[in-house]
Amino acid sequence: MTTNTPSTPPTFPDGRPVPPMTADERAMLESWLDFHRATLELKCRGLDDAQVRLASAEPSSLTLLGLVQHLAEVERNWFQRVLAGLDVPPVYEEESGYALRPDRGLDDALTIWRREIARGREISAGRSLEDTGRLADGPLTGVEVSLRWVLIHLIEEYARHNGHADILRERIDGVTGA
């Protein structure tokens, strides 16, 4: 762990933020989500566009590029559609985000993903954990959910997909850990 100045949070040697060991609930939730976001980015670090397109855990067609795109859709859905109640289109032409296009590479996908994260931070910044939004579609359309629930769900979503990213990365080039 890298020790930083009091105004800068500590980081692991790989650059990911260390979630605080003691903090209020919101700081804990947001820091764990940031940790998992950074873990996804770490799993893609150093790979080229061909490598992030490899579906290396057969028979699944899941790829690291598809995961980045999917999580951009997830960020947009939960913050913009659910919490803010905005009627925004999907980020990608296929709503899950998993579909790959030959003209879209990792840099583009990461830029879009980071933009969705920034927009989500803007939307949640002025809200309390108890503030609610409504599910925009699916079998539970209209059900109310709190910002607290959304943050917990996103931590779970990223953690699950980071497990997939671990397997994909190891199959691509043998890199393990993190």
Secondary structure, 3 states (H helix, E strand, C coil): CECCCCCCCCECCCCCECCCCCCCHHHHHHHHHHHHHHHHHHHHCCCCHHHHCCCCCCCCCCCHHHHHHHHHHHHHHHHHHHHCCCCCCCCCCCCCCCCCCCCCCHHHHHHHHHHHHHHHHHHHHCCCCCCEEECCCCCCCCCEEEHHHHHHHHHHHHHHHHHHHHHHHHHHHCCCCC
